[in-house]
Amino acid sequence: MKRERRSFDAEFKLQVVKMIQDQGLTFGQVCQDFKLGETAVRRWLKQVQAEQSGQPGIGKPLTPDQQRIRQLEQENRQLRADNELLKKVSAFFAKELR
């Protein structure tokens, strides 16, 4: 029988990782208590450790700082694209006025 794939939000993943890091629980205990795959929990731990060391990590950010950085990077990309478009439009209209 095939199990349905579950999805977890960043807050839950962070909570599970903190249980392992701060409370000293083992992967096996946490996985058994929450019925989680050990591979997923190890991936979440690796993600949080990367983010805490200042690296972006893989996948969706888990820590609030990395979430904010991703959001700001996205806004920055959008503003740069808007700026380039405005430059092209102003150049076009400057040609038309000559």
C-alpha positions in Angstrom: 0.0 0.0 0.0 1.4 3.3 -1.1 1.6 6.1 1.5 0.7 9.6 0.6 3.5 12.0 0.4 3.4 14.5 3.3 4.8 18.0 3.2 6.0 20.0 6.2 6.4 23.8 6.6 9.7 25.4 7.5 8.6 26.0 11.1 8.0 22.2 11.7 11.3 21.2 10.1 13.1 23.8 12.3 11.4 22.5 15.4 12.4 18.9 14.6 16.0 19.9 14.0 16.1 21.9 17.3 14.9 18.8 19.1 17.9 17.0 17.8 20.4 19.8 18.3 19.2 21.3 21.6 17.4 18.5 23.4 19.9 15.8 22.4 17.3 13.4 21.0 18.5 10.9 18.4 17.4 10.7 14.8 15.7 7.4 15.5 13.7 8.8 18.4 12.5 11.9 16.5 11.7 9.9 13.4 9.8 7.3 15.3 7.8 9.8 17.4 6.8 11.9 14.3 6.8 9.0 11.8 9.3 10.7 9.6 11.9 9.3 7.3 15.4 9.5 8.7 16.8 10.7 5.3 14.5 13.7 5.4 15.4 14.7 8.9 19.1 14.4 8.1 18.6 16.7 5.1 16.8 19.2 7.3 19.6 19.2 9.8 22.2 19.7 7.1 20.1 22.5 5.7 19.9 24.3 9.0 23.6 23.8 9.7 24.4 25.3 6.3 22.1 28.3 6.9 23.5 28.9 10.4 27.0 29.0 8.9 25.9 31.7 6.5 25.6 29.5 3.4 22.3 29.4 1.4 21.9 25.6 1.7 19.8 23.5 -0.7 16.1 23.9 -1.1 13.7 26.2 0.6 15.3 28.2 3.5 14.3 27.1 7.0 15.7 29.8 9.2 13.9 33.2 9.4 17.2 34.9 8.4 17.7 32.9 5.3 14.0 33.3 4.4 14.4 37.0 4.6 17.6 36.9 2.6 15.9 35.0 -0.2 13.0 37.4 -0.2 15.4 40.4 -0.4 17.4 38.7 -3.2 14.2 38.2 -5.2 13.1 41.8 -4.7 16.6 42.9 -5.7 16.4 40.9 -9.0 13.0 42.3 -9.7 14.1 45.9 -9.1 17.2 45.4 -11.3 14.9 44.1 -14.1 12.6 47.0 -13.7 15.5 49.4 -13.8 16.8 47.9 -17.0 13.3 48.2 -18.6 13.1 51.8 -17.6 16.5 52.5 -19.1 15.4 50.9 -22.4 12.1 52.8 -22.4 13.8 56.1 -21.7 16.3 55.5 -24.5 13.5 54.7 -26.9 11.6 57.9 -26.1 14.8 60.0 -26.2 15.3 58.7 -29.8 11.7 59.6 -30.6 12.1 63.2 -29.4 15.1 63.9 -31.6 
